[in-house]
Amino acid sequence: MVVKSATKKRLTELGVREELAHKLATDRNMAAIKQMSSDDIAKACGLSRDDEELQTVLNVLQEVGSNTVSYTHLTLPTSDLV
């Protein structure tokens, strides 16, 4: 099992406790974590559904998801194409 260090670092910078970030980042990148259900996140972190820390993690992931920028609507002028 490999911990994705960039993912762990990002989670801790966003306010997730280091131990939980470590558990979430084991064999997962941010994209994979964002796709997990809240039950899967709770299980991966070893938290109960009622745990306040779980809500913190879910809030962080929701915020990360809402800050994602989609570039599919951008077009380049044809003069910029090679």
N, C-alpha and C positions, 0 to 999 in steps of 0.2 A: 504494500500500500504506500502510495506516494502522496505527500502533501504538496499541493500546488502553492508555492510560496507567494506568488503574486496575488493569488486569490485570498490567502490567509491575511496578507498584509492589507489588502483593500478592505476586507471585512473588519479588521481591527481598527483601521483608520476611520471607518464609518460608525464605530461604537460597539461592535460585537466583542464580547469578552474573548481574550486570546484562546482560552481552552475550547470554547465553542467554535471559534473561527477555524482552529486546527481540525476539529472533528468534521466540520462542513467542507473544508478544503481538501480532505483526504480523498484522492482519486476523482475530484470534481473541479471544474472551473466555474466561473460566475454564471455562464450561460446555463450550465447543467443545474446549478443550485437554484437559479430563478425559475426553472421548470419544475422543481420539486413541489409536492403538495405540502401543506402545513403539517400534516401527520408524518410525512417522510422527514421533514426538517426536525420535528420534535424527536423522532426516533433516532436520527443521526446524531443529534445533540445530547441524547439521553435525558430529555426533559419531558415533563408531563404537559398535556394540553393546557392545563390551568396555570402553568408557571409563567410568571411575569417576564422572565428572561426570554422565553419563547416569543412573547409578544414583541419584545425589543428587536429580536432577530427578524421577525416577520415585517416589522415596520421598516427596518433598514433595507430589507430586500425589496419591499414595495417602493421605497424611495429610489433605490437604484434603478428599478424597472421604469419608474416614471421619468427618470432623467435620461433615459436612453434616447438618442437622437437617430432618427431615420433619415438616411440620405438618398432614398430611392426617388425622391421627387426632384433632385438636382440634375441639371443637364449642363454639359460643357458646350461652349461655343465650338462650332466645327473647326475654327482656326486653331483651337488648342489640341485637336486630335492629331496624332502622328500617322 
